[in-house]
Amino acid sequence: MPFRLTASHPEFDNDFGDFAAQRRDVNSNITNIVSNIIADVRARGDQALLEFTDKFDGLKFTSADQLRLSDGDLMEASNLVRDRELRALKHAADRINSFHDKQLPPDMTYEDDVGVKLGVRWTPVEAVGIYVPGGTAAYPSSVLMNAIPAKVAGVKRLIMAVPPSEQTVNPLVLEAARLSGVDEIYRVGGAQAVAALAYGTETIVSVDKITGPGNAYVTEAKRQVFGRVGIDMIAGPSEILVVADAENDPSWIAADLISQAEHDVSSQSVLITDSAAMADAVSDAVNKLLSMLPRGEIARESWETYGCIILVANIEECVGLVNRLAPEHVELAVQSPKSLSEKINNAGTIFLGHYTPEAVGDYVAGPNHVLPTSGNARFSSGLSTMDFMKRTTFVECDKKALERIGPDAVTLANAEGLDAHALSVSMRLRKD
């Protein structure tokens, strides 16, 4: 059964602290396994990829050419997408593109009061690799959320790695890649895909940044290649926190909680409510839904192992708890969600009101669904257009401007014992 906590209980702070501190990542030590995979791909390139694809995916490719999907493969897949799905995909792509287009940062330049010219110039990352998970579900939405902001930012070369399954890739995933402007698609998954993207092989040219979710091996591989390439974030299992008052349909809230629990057995769903009756009704509704859904057993394990229902005296009490957990998704299914949301500082995305389920954000709302997990919303944000851009600053001094600011630079350089620093400025300050 999920945890049940009551804020008025004398031991609540300790119990809540224990709940917040629990680990949901994989316990097995995969560091060495991933390290060996990366080293092998670096050393043997395509041959290592082919062998790992055989070992982990059960597919025997005779040559590395088979790893890359052709334009013909994409068109063939496009023909398999149903019209209703295609319309939904295009609708989502348009909304995601519109939102991320508005995030494009402006260049800046100005001259300060001593005559120094200063500024910022934004340029796109040149090459990006996005990883799209395979496994127990297909995620065309993940393609859109990673590829569209990269293209909006101006990334010139965008390649995608997706684990192969019986020598096919989900047609909707491929259609999402086509709509998003992905330039190259490779049927390779796991830590070996991350290694190929980071270091390159004979077939796959390396990239500058890697984004996208994956299993524990993919996440560990991203951690290990960081520094060689940039990454979006180290993401853990998905999570949702729903704040619900008594004026809700319990089945709606139950569905919202299970929407994240069905991702993975390590996902987490939390309900905070000021109504004991609502807590019980939601719990009953969850149990009913679990017996009906195709992914019910996955969701059940998640809910019973990591789920939690917290009863508070009033809705305002949720603010401190939300900020302590800093969850990926927060739903405010309450009467005055906006005023409550303004007090929440630690969350990936906040969904306001009874008619804004988190699931709409996963697909068609517009903001990115690649969000910080495991409390990382305390210090980081979701994926954005700017994650695919670099900020370059510039400085320009003429003789008079350097005479105004240079002496203090010399003083500070001397104080740090960096004589050449001081000399490079002071030589320009000397009179003829």
C-alpha positions in Angstrom: 0.0 0.0 0.0 1.1 3.6 -0.6 2.4 5.7 2.3 -0.3 7.5 4.3 0.9 10.6 6.2 -1.0 13.1 8.3 0.5 16.6 8.7 -0.9 17.0 12.3 0.8 13.8 13.5 3.7 14.5 16.0 6.1 12.5 13.9 5.1 13.9 10.5 8.3 15.9 9.9 10.4 12.9 10.4 8.2 10.6 8.4 7.9 13.1 5.6 11.7 13.5 5.6 12.2 9.8 5.3 9.7 9.7 2.5 11.4 12.5 0.6 14.8 11.0 1.1 14.0 7.5 -0.3 15.9 6.5 -3.4 14.0 5.3 -6.5 17.0 4.7 -8.8 18.3 1.3 -9.8 20.3 -0.3 -7.0 22.6 -2.5 -9.1 26.0 -1.1 -9.7 26.1 -0.4 -13.5 29.0 2.1 -13.5 31.6 -0.5 -14.6 29.3 -2.1 -17.1 28.6 1.2 -18.8 32.3 2.3 -18.6 33.3 -0.9 -20.4 30.6 -0.4 -23.1 31.8 3.1 -23.7 35.4 2.1 -23.9 34.6 -0.7 -26.4 32.6 1.6 -28.7 35.5 4.1 -28.6 38.0 1.4 -29.4 36.1 -0.6 -32.0 33.4 1.7 -33.4 30.8 0.2 -35.6 31.8 -3.4 -34.9 31.1 -2.8 -31.2 27.7 -1.3 -32.0 26.8 -4.3 -34.1 27.8 -6.8 -31.4 26.0 -4.9 -28.7 22.8 -4.7 -30.9 23.0 -8.5 -31.2 23.7 -9.0 -27.5 21.1 -6.6 -26.0 18.5 -6.3 -28.7 18.7 -9.7 -30.4 19.2 -8.2 -33.8 22.0 -9.4 -36.1 22.9 -6.6 -38.6 25.4 -7.7 -41.2 26.8 -4.2 -41.7 26.8 -0.8 -40.0 24.8 0.6 -43.0 21.8 -1.2 -41.6 21.9 1.0 -38.5 20.8 4.1 -40.3 17.3 4.5 -41.5 16.8 5.9 -45.0 14.4 8.6 -46.3 12.5 5.7 -47.9 12.1 4.1 -44.5 10.6 7.3 -43.1 8.2 7.6 -46.0 7.1 4.0 -45.6 6.6 4.5 -41.9 4.6 7.7 -42.6 2.2 5.7 -44.7 1.5 3.5 -41.7 0.4 6.4 -39.4 -3.3 6.7 -39.1 -4.8 10.1 -40.1 -6.1 10.8 -36.6 -2.7 10.2 -35.1 -1.0 12.3 -37.7 -3.4 15.2 -37.1 -2.7 15.0 -33.3 1.1 14.8 -33.9 1.0 17.9 -36.1 -1.1 19.8 -33.6 1.3 18.9 -30.9 4.3 19.9 -33.0 2.8 23.3 -33.9 2.1 24.1 -30.3 5.5 23.0 -29.1 7.2 25.0 -31.9 5.2 28.1 -31.1 6.0 28.0 -27.4 9.7 27.4 -27.9 10.0 30.0 -30.7 9.0 32.6 -28.1 12.0 31.5 -25.9 14.6 32.6 -28.4 16.8 35.1 -26.5 17.8 38.4 -28.0 21.4 39.5 -28.6 22.4 42.4 -26.4 24.9 45.2 -26.9 25.4 48.5 -25.1 28.1 51.1 -24.1 28.5 51.8 -20.4 29.2 55.2 -18.8 33.0 54.8 -19.1 32.9 54.0 -22.8 33.4 50.2 -22.7 31.3 48.4 -25.2 29.7 45.1 -23.9 27.4 42.6 -25.2 26.0 39.0 -25.6 25.6 37.0 -28.7 23.6 33.8 -28.9 24.5 31.0 -31.3 23.2 27.5 -31.7 25.0 24.3 -30.8 26.1 22.8 -34.1 25.3 19.1 -33.7 22.9 17.5 -31.3 22.0 13.9 -30.6 18.6 13.0 -29.1 18.0 9.6 -27.5 14.5 8.2 -27.8 13.6 5.3 -25.5 12.3 2.0 -26.7 11.5 -0.7 -24.3 7.9 -1.1 -23.0 6.4 1.9 -24.8 6.9 4.2 -27.8 7.4 7.9 -27.3 6.8 10.1 -30.3 6.1 12.9 -27.9 9.7 12.7 -26.6 11.0 13.2 -30.2 8.9 16.4 -30.5 10.0 17.7 -27.2 13.7 17.2 -27.8 13.9 17.9 -31.6 11.7 20.9 -32.0 13.5 23.3 -29.6 16.8 22.2 -31.1 15.6 23.1 -34.6 14.1 26.4 -33.3 17.4 27.2 -31.8 19.1 26.7 -35.2 20.9 23.4 -34.7 22.2 22.4 -38.1 22.7 18.7 -37.6 20.2 16.8 -35.5 20.5 13.0 -35.2 18.4 10.5 -33.3 19.2 7.2 -31.7 16.4 4.8 -31.0 16.7 1.2 -29.8 15.7 -1.3 -32.6 12.9 -3.7 -32.0 12.5 -6.7 -34.4 14.2 -4.5 -37.1 11.5 -1.9 -36.9 10.9 1.4 -35.2 7.5 2.6 -34.2 6.0 4.5 -37.3 4.7 7.3 -35.1 8.2 7.9 -33.6 9.6 8.1 -37.2 6.9 10.5 -38.3 7.6 12.7 -35.3 11.2 12.7 -36.3 10.3 13.7 -39.9 8.0 16.5 -38.7 10.6 17.8 -36.3 13.4 18.0 -38.9 15.6 15.3 -37.6 18.5 14.8 -40.1 19.7 11.3 -39.3 18.2 8.3 -37.5 20.1 5.3 -36.2 18.7 2.1 -34.8 20.9 1.8 -31.9 20.1 2.0 -28.2 21.5 1.8 -24.7 24.8 3.0 -23.4 26.4 2.1 -26.7 24.2 4.7 -28.5 25.3 7.4 -26.1 29.0 6.4 -26.6 28.6 6.5 -30.4 26.9 10.0 -30.2 29.6 11.3 -27.9 32.8 9.8 -29.5 31.6 8.9 -33.0 32.2 5.7 -35.0 32.9 5.0 -38.7 29.2 5.5 -39.4 28.0 7.9 -36.8 29.7 11.3 -36.6 29.9 12.6 -33.0 27.7 15.5 -31.7 28.2 18.3 -29.3 25.3 17.7 -27.0 23.1 14.7 -26.1 19.5 15.0 -24.8 16.6 12.7 -24.1 15.5 10.2 -21.5 16.5 6.6 -21.2 16.9 3.7 -18.7 19.5 3.5 -16.0 22.3 2.5 -18.4 21.5 5.4 -20.8 21.5 7.8 -17.8 24.8 6.5 -16.5 26.3 6.7 -19.9 25.2 10.4 -20.2 26.8 11.0 -16.8 30.1 9.4 -18.0 30.4 11.3 -21.3 29.5 14.7 -19.8 32.5 16.9 -20.4 33.2 15.3 -23.8 29.7 16.5 -24.8 27.0 18.5 -23.1 23.9 16.8 -21.8 20.4 18.0 -20.9 20.2 16.6 -17.4 20.6 13.4 -15.3 16.9 12.4 -15.1 15.4 9.9 -12.7 12.1 8.2 -12.7 9.0 10.3 -13.5 6.9 11.8 -10.7 3.7 13.7 -10.1 2.3 15.6 -7.1 -1.4 16.4 -7.1 -2.8 18.9 -4.7 -6.6 18.4 -4.5 -9.3 20.0 -2.4 -12.7 18.4 -1.7 -14.2 19.8 -4.9 -12.9 17.2 -7.2 -14.0 14.0 -9.0 -11.9 11.3 -7.2 -11.7 9.3 -10.5 -10.1 12.3 -12.2 -7.4 12.6 -9.5 -6.8 8.9 -9.5 -6.2 8.9 -13.3 -3.8 11.8 -12.9 -1.8 9.9 -10.3 -1.7 6.7 -12.4 -0.7 8.6 -15.5 2.8 8.8 -14.1 2.8 5.6 -12.2 2.3 3.7 -15.5 5.6 5.0 -16.9 7.8 2.7 -14.7 7.7 0.8 -11.5 10.1 3.4 -10.1 7.8 6.3 -10.8 6.2 8.2 -8.0 2.7 9.6 -7.5 1.8 11.8 -4.5 -1.6 13.2 -3.4 -1.9 16.1 -0.9 -5.4 16.9 0.2 -7.3 18.6 3.0 -10.2 16.2 2.8 -10.0 12.7 4.4 -13.0 11.7 2.4 -11.3 12.7 -0.8 -8.1 10.8 0.2 -10.1 7.6 0.7 -12.2 8.1 -2.5 -9.1 8.7 -4.6 -7.4 5.6 -3.1 -10.5 3.5 -4.0 -10.6 4.9 -7.5 -6.9 4.2 -8.0 -7.4 0.5 -7.2 -10.3 0.3 -9.6 -8.3 1.9 -12.4 -5.3 -0.4 -11.8 -7.4 -3.4 -12.5 -8.6 -1.9 -15.8 -5.5 -0.5 -17.5 -3.1 -2.5 -19.8 -0.1 -1.1 -17.9 -1.9 -1.6 -14.6 0.7 -4.0 -13.0 3.5 -1.5 -13.7 1.4 1.3 -12.2 0.4 -0.9 -9.2 4.0 -1.6 -8.3 4.9 2.1 -8.5 1.8 3.2 -6.5 2.2 0.6 -3.8 6.0 1.0 -3.4 6.5 4.8 -3.9 3.0 6.3 -3.8 1.9 8.6 -1.0 -1.3 10.3 0.3 -0.8 13.2 2.7 -3.6 14.7 4.6 -3.2 18.4 5.6 -5.4 20.7 7.7 -5.7 23.2 4.9 -4.5 23.5 1.3 -2.0 26.3 2.1 0.0 23.7 4.0 0.9 22.1 0.7 3.2 24.9 -0.3 6.0 24.0 2.1 5.7 20.3 1.3 5.8 20.9 -2.5 8.8 23.1 -2.2 10.6 20.5 -0.1 9.9 17.7 -2.6 10.6 19.9 -5.6 8.7 17.5 -7.9 8.8 17.2 -11.7 5.1 17.8 -12.1 2.7 19.6 -9.8 -1.1 19.7 -10.3 -3.1 22.2 -8.4 -6.7 20.9 -8.6 -8.0 23.6 -6.3 -10.4 26.5 -6.4 -7.7 29.2 -6.5 -4.7 27.6 -8.2 -3.0 30.8 -9.5 -2.5 32.4 -6.1 -1.3 29.1 -4.7 1.1 28.5 -7.6 2.8 31.9 -7.0 4.1 30.5 -3.6 5.6 27.4 -5.2 9.2 27.9 -6.2 10.4 24.4 -6.7 8.6 22.5 -9.5 9.3 21.5 -13.1 5.9 22.4 -14.4 2.8 23.5 -12.6 -0.7 22.6 -13.9 -3.4 25.0 -12.7 -7.0 24.1 -12.1 -9.4 21.2 -12.3 -9.2 21.0 -16.1 -5.5 20.9 -16.6 -4.2 17.4 -16.1 -0.5 16.8 -16.3 -1.0 14.5 -19.3 -2.0 17.5 -21.5 1.5 18.8 -20.8 3.1 15.6 -21.9 1.7 16.0 -25.4 0.0 19.2 -26.6 0.2 22.1 -24.1 3.5 23.5 -25.5 6.0 23.7 -22.7 8.7 21.0 -22.7 8.0 17.8 -20.8 11.7 17.1 -20.3 11.9 18.2 -16.7 14.1 17.9 -13.6 13.3 15.0 -11.3 14.4 13.7 -7.9 14.2 17.1 -6.3 16.4 18.8 -8.9 13.8 21.4 -9.5 15.4 23.2 -6.5 18.2 24.3 -8.8 17.4 23.4 -12.4 14.7 23.9 -15.1 13.1 21.9 -17.9 14.5 21.7 -21.4 14.2 24.9 -23.4 15.3 26.5 -26.7 18.2 28.0 -24.8 19.6 24.6 -23.9 20.5 24.2 -27.5 22.2 27.6 -27.7 25.5 29.1 -26.4 26.0 32.5 -25.0 29.1 34.4 -26.0 29.9 37.7 -24.4 32.2 40.4 -25.8 34.1 43.4 -24.6 35.6 46.3 -26.5 37.7 49.1 -25.0 39.2 52.0 -26.6 42.2 53.8 -25.1 40.2 56.1 -22.9 38.0 53.3 -21.7 41.0 51.2 -20.7 42.5 54.1 -18.8 39.3 54.2 -16.8 39.0 50.5 -15.8 42.5 49.2 -16.4 44.3 50.4 -13.2 41.9 48.4 -11.0 42.5 45.3 -13.2 46.3 45.8 -12.6 45.7 46.2 -8.9 43.6 43.0 -8.6 46.1 41.0 -10.8 49.0 42.0 -8.6 47.0 41.1 -5.5 46.5 37.6 -6.9 50.2 37.3 -7.8 49.5 37.0 -11.5 52.2 39.4 -12.9 51.7 38.7 -16.6 48.0 39.6 -16.2 49.0 42.9 -14.6 51.6 43.5 -17.3 49.3 42.9 -20.2 47.1 45.7 -19.0 49.7 48.1 -17.6 51.8 48.0 -20.8 48.8 49.5 -22.6 48.4 52.2 -20.0 51.9 53.6 -20.3 52.4 57.0 -21.8 54.5 57.3 -25.0 
